Amino acid sequence: MRILLDTGPLVALLYRRERYHQWSARQVAELPKPFYCCEAVLTEAHFLLSSVPMGTQRLVELVARDGIDFSFSYTEDAERVGALMIRYADVPMSFADACLVCMAEQADSTILTFDINFRIYRKHRDQALQVIMP
């Protein structure tokens, strides 16, 4: 089983004042590695951590140290990502969320997230996503 890492837990892991910091740290310690992610999530995390002292530096170090797998290619899946964003425009679905759903469609995966929208989104049009959330 692959664990897909969403922005919320990634940021909470690196920011001790975040509400779910302890929960995120526990999940990361207990869940199987490597984690899988996409550059869209990484971009969101960099933005959110930019106002946290040493936040972006800790993110760069975490990615280098823990070997998070960023092999997802938007170039190869742009059409599917776009279709997901159109389908869930009323939610709305972010670019990062669409990438994660697309990744979940490609292999048996569970998404580590705080985002309740992942309970709404479906892979392959009708299959619920597996999620781990507080």
Stockholm file with secondary structure:
# STOCKHOLM 1.0

chainA/1-134         MRILLDTGPLVALLYRRERYHQWSARQVAELPKPFYCCEAVLTEAHFLLSSVPMGTQRLVELVARDGIDFSFSYTEDAERVGALMIRYADVPMSFADACLVCMAEQADSTILTFDINFRIYRKHRDQALQVIMP
#=GR chainA/1-134 SS CEEEECHHHHHHHHCTTSTTHHHHHHHHHHSCSCEECCHHHHHHHHHHHTTSTTHHHHHHHHHHHHTCBCCCCHHHHHHHHHHHHHHTTTSCCCHHHHHHHHHHHHSCEEEECSCGGGGTCEETTTEECEEECC
#=GC SS_cons         CEEEECHHHHHHHHCTTSTTHHHHHHHHHHSCSCEECCHHHHHHHHHHHTTSTTHHHHHHHHHHHHTCBCCCCHHHHHHHHHHHHHHTTTSCCCHHHHHHHHHHHHSCEEEECSCGGGGTCEETTTEECEEECC
//
